[in-house]
Amino acid sequence: MQNLEPILIFITVAEMGSFTRAADSLGIQKGRASTAVRKLEEVVGVRLLHRTTRSVQLTEDGRVFHARARDLLADVDDLHSMFAGDRVALRGRLRVDLPTEVARTTIVPALPDFMATHPELELEVSSTDRQVDLVQEGFDCVLRLGPIGDETLIAHPLGLLRMANAASPAYLARYGVPRSLGDLQRQEHRTIHFGTTMGARPYGWEYPDGDSYATLQLPGALHVNSAQTYEAAALAGLGLIQAPLIGIGRYLESGTLVEILPDFRRRSLAVSLVVAHRRNLSRRVRAFMKWIEDVLTPYLE
């Protein structure tokens, strides 16, 4: 096959489960994507995709072909960049996902230097506090806080984010400043519950307990699923929070939030850069991962 474009189109359609999304991601017409995959199936002599009005799925033959095709494109990309070093400018589109608060406070403010260094690179940044699907949503790389539940993903650990317990001065004036875990219940403190899934059972107030950690269930009328809303609720005096210092450090410095129980901070939060495949790391992905690691290093344990 002299032209690798049909293979790239097939891989994108298969991984995004949609001709429309794949065409949008590649910047081509949907009809072109459909034609390319149909002709590819004619060349290899088997059906690679099951097509319905609602979804696109790999056939058994398609799964085998997909795995070999990914390896092929990875080898081609590595071959092209083997001797490029820094002489060849980074080009193309890079799609990444970042936690909202880390993006707002740390990554985006540092982006001008990265973009100036790589002016031909097109960067698409998604900011969300849910766990995106790298393959289905077409991300090259994501920054994850906390454990990586999907064993099929490749995680590159960066370090740990320090945490802090905090509340607003107005809240503490109303309920009192807790000096011990027992005070949290005696003074009838309330917490702001955070979770990416609304309606889920609150995780609880985490604290160190010997060599491990335990949780204390505290009441709270407010549940949020956004880091920014979590901080805004604390600033409004609606309850206690446990949050990374990378997000709330500026509020502690200004006094709009006050740290409490510094000896009972929850466990530090693991930070990882996550990709879907170990071998298919383009130069632009590797460059971005190295840059973001440098940006975050001062904030990590």
N, C-alpha and C positions, 0 to 999 in steps of 0.2 A: 504494500500500500504506500504509494508515493506521497500521498497527502494525509497528514495526521489530523487535520481538522475534523473529519467525521468521527474519529475516535474521541477527540476532546469533547465534541458535542454529545456523543453517546454517554460518556462518563458523567457529564454535567446533568443530562436528563435523568439518568439512572439514580444519581445521588440526590437530586432535588425532587424526584418523583413527579415532575411536571415539565412538559415541553414549553409552556408559557414562562415559568420561572427560569428555566434554563436559558431560554432565548433572551430574556431580560438581563440575566446575569452576564451573558456573553456579548450582549449588544447587537444581536442579530434578529431577523424576523422569525416568528414561530414556524412559518412554512419552510424556511430554509433549514431549521433544526429538524423538522419532521422528515423532510426529503433526505437529508444527510444520513439519518439513522436508518431509514428504509433502504437506501442504497448500500449502506454498510451491511445490513442483514442479507441483502442479495449477494454481496461479495463473499461473506463468510458461509452462506448457505444455511443458516439457522435463524429462527426467531429469537431475538435478544430481549425483547420487552413485551410484556402483557399490557395492552392499552385498554382502558375503560373510559367512560365519560368522566369519572371522578379521580382516577389515579393512574399512574404508570409504575409497573413493577417489573423487576428482572425475572426472566425465565431461569430455569436451571442452567441452560447453556449460557444465558446472559451473565449469570453470577461468575461462572468460570472465566468467561471472556473479559468481564469487568476487572477481575483481579489481575489478569495478565496485562490488560490495557493500561491499568494504573502503573504497573511496574515499568511498562514500556515508556510512558510519558515521563516518569520520574528519571529513567535512565537517559532519555533524550535531553531533559532539562539539565541534569548533572553534566552531561557531555558538553553542552553548549557553554556552561559556566565554569568548566573545569579550570581554564587558564585565563578567565576574564579578570579575576581579582577585582580591584577597584577601578580598573580602566574603563569598564563598560557601565554606563549609567543604568540605574534601576528603572525599569519601565513596567507598565501594565497596572492592573487594578489589584489592590490588596484590601480584603474585607476582614475587619476585626470586630470583636465585641468586648466591651469593657463594663465593669460595674459602674453604676451611675456616679457615685460619689468620688471614686478614684479617678474616673475620667474628668470630672468637673474640677476637682481641686489640684490634681497632680499631672495627669497625662496630657490633657488638652493644652494647658498653659505652656507645656514644654514642646508642643508640636511644631511651632514655627521653625525651630532649629533643624528638626528632622526633615520637614518639608523643603527647607532651603537647601539642605544637603542633597536631597533627591527630588529635584524639581519636575522630573518627568514621571514620577510615581503618582498614581491616582489612588487616594486612600478613602475608603468607606468605613466610617466608625459608627457602630451601633452601641448604644448605652442602655443597659437594662439590668435589673436585679434578679431576673429569672435565669435559669440555666437553658441557654439556647441549644439547639441541635446543630452541631457544626456541619454535618453532612447535608441534612435536609434543607438547611437555611443557607448553605453555601459559604460558610466562614472559613478563612484560611487559618485563623488563629484567634483564640479567646483568652482573656485573663480571668481566672477563676479564683474566688475566695472560698476557703473551706475544702472539705474532702471532695475527691473526684469519684463519683459513683459509677461511672461507665468504664469498665475495664477495657473496652475496645479503643479508648482514646489514649493518646500518648501525652503524659504530663511532664513538664519540665519545672520542678520545684524551684522557687526563687528565694523563699524564706518565710518568715512569720511576721504578721502585723501585730504590734502591741495594742492591747485593748484598754479601755478605761470605763469606769462607772461614773455616770454624771447625771445632774439635774439642774434646773434653773434656780437662781436665788429665790424667786417668788415661790416656787414649789417647796423648797427647803424651809422657807419662813413659815409655811402653812403646816407642814408635817413634821418638821424637825430634821436635824442632821443626824443620820444614823452613824453610830460609832462601832457597831457590831452587827453580825447577821441577825441576832435576836432582836435588835432595834427595828429591823425591817418589818417584822410582824407586830412588835409591841407598839410602834408608832403608826401602824396601819398604812404603810407605804403602798403605792401603786406603781406598776410598771407599764410601759408601753410595749405591746407585743409586736414583734416583727416576724414576718414569714413571707416567703415568695408565693405561697398558696393561701389565698384567703379562705377562712373557715376552718383551717387546720388547727389541731389542738396546740395551744401555746407551749413553747419549749420550756419556759421557766427561767428563773434567775440563776445563772451558773456561777459557781464559786469553787476555789481549790479545796480539796478534801484529802489531806495526806498526799499520796503520790498520784492521785487522780482528781477528778472533778465531780461535783454533785450539783443538783439543781433544787432550788427552793421555789415552790409555787407561790406567786404573788398575784393578787387581783389586779385587774386593769380593764377599763371599759373600751380602750382603743386598740384596734389591730390595724397594722399598716403593712404594705408590701413594697415600699420604696425607701431607700436609705435617706433620701432627701426629706421625705415626709416624716420619717423616724426622728431625724434631727429637729425638724420644724416643730414637731409635737413636744419634744423636750424643751425647746426654747420657749414654747407657749405655756410651759408649766403644767403639762398634762401627766407627767410621770417620770420615772427613772428610766434610763437607757444604759445599755452596754454596747459600746461602739468602738471601732478602730480609731486610734489617735490620729491617723492620717486624715480623717474626716472632721473630727471635732476638736482637734488641737487648737485651731484658731479661736474657737469659742471659749476654751479653757483659758487661753492667754488673755482674752479680752474681758473675761469675767462674766460673760453672758451665760455660760454654763460653769458649774463647779464640780470638781471631781470628788467623789465620795468613796469610802471603803477601799483605799488604794492597795491594801493587803489582801483584798478579796476580788481581784480582777478575774474575769473569765479567761479561759485558755486563749492563747494567741491564735490568730487566724492564719492558716496556711495560704500562701499565694503561689499560684502556678500558671504558667503559660501552657495552653493545651492545644494540640493539633490532632487531626484525625488520622494521619498516617506518618510513620517515622521516616519513610524514604522520600516522600513527595514534598520536600521542603525546598522551595525555590529560593533564589538569592534574596528576593525582596522579603520573603517571610523570615529568613534567617537574620537579615539586617534589622527588621523591625523588632524581632525578639531580643536581639542584643541591645538595641537602643532602649527598649522599655525596661529591660533588666537594669540598665545603668541608671535610668530615671528613678526607679523604685528602691534601689539599694539603700539610700540614706534612711528610708522609713522602715527597714526590715531588721529583724533580730537575726 
